[in-house]
């Protein structure tokens, strides 16, 4: 995922930049006080994006939505057209 997309997501969810480090930026969620480092790479792996969002207690991005698995009740024979 692009870093710019992650930054937009963080800002939309109320987070702001606390300070810039040597190779990371520190972002804070003012509602919870959690601080998380965001690397300064153009591409950030989806697993890391998900971890950053979880640590900041905001809606996750980077993975498709997970739907609950369907329970298979039983096999139904398909009807045959006459």
Protein Blocks (a to p, Z undefined) as FASTA:
>chain_A
ZZklmmmmmmmnopacfbdcfkbccdddfknopacddddbfbdcfklmmmmmmmnopace
hiacdddddddfbdcdddddZZ
